Amino acid sequence: MSALPLNAVPFAFDTEFGADGAVLRASTWQPTKRAFAPAEVEALVAQARLEARQQALNEVEALRAEALSIVAQTVSQAATALRGVAEAHRRESAELALAAARVIGSAAFERFPRRPLEAALEALGQEMDATPRLVVRASGLDEDGRAQIEALCAQAGFSGLVVFRDEPHLPAAAFALEWADGRAEFDPAEAEARVAAALNAALAAEAGHAEPPLEGGAHDRRGF
């Protein structure tokens, strides 16, 4: 007995007849069409072309979406890297500016050690006008320096008593002024630290995590 081919399909009687021979359920089987008219061939070819075109468009759209996703990820990574580079550049530029200001300020204080005190007396002349006594604390004040400060006080409108207190521990250009209802002081090191803190706060604000500034007293002119 010969074996059945692999693609053999057993015949199925799917038409149902009644007792009287009438067809109760017709068969749904349709023979495979093996001959096509030219118009049918053209319609099938057109349909195949349309399906192929749609499939190609779908593939192109999928590739475009994937490319856009890759571009978006690359741009996001590049933006993050650029933000880091810009922040590092700003911080390094600020540090360089602080270093340059430190060198320039140190040279200026060595050459003109009394200029910050003179500027303070000129700016605070009106506040000290009515006070009877002004205490000036500084280091290395000789007779010429004291006479110059007294002359500046007179020019600013102060007519009270100027009392000098020598403070050897104060660095050059540092001073403290004390009068009846106020005080002003200047220390180059503290001023430099405050400038650095303000600069760091500004850089932190650009990065989005700034800390609130500290509030000072109304009559305490620290770091004038």
Salt bridges, closest charged atoms under 4 A:
GLU16 OE1 - ARG25 NE 3.56
GLU40 OE2 - LYS33 NZ 2.77
GLU61 OE2 - ARG64 NH2 2.74
GLU118 OE1 - ARG115 NH1 3.55
GLU127 OE2 - ARG221 NH2 2.20
GLU167 OE2 - ARG137 NH1 2.80
GLU167 OE1 - HIS169 ND1 3.54
GLU178 OE2 - ARG137 NE 3.09
GLU178 OE2 - ARG183 NH1 2.47
GLU185 OE1 - ARG183 NH2 2.80
GLU185 OE2 - ARG222 NH1 2.58
GLU190 OE1 - ARG194 NH2 3.75
GLU192 OE2 - ARG102 NE 2.35
GLU206 OE1 - ARG90 NE 2.59
ASP220 OD2 - ARG222 NE 2.53
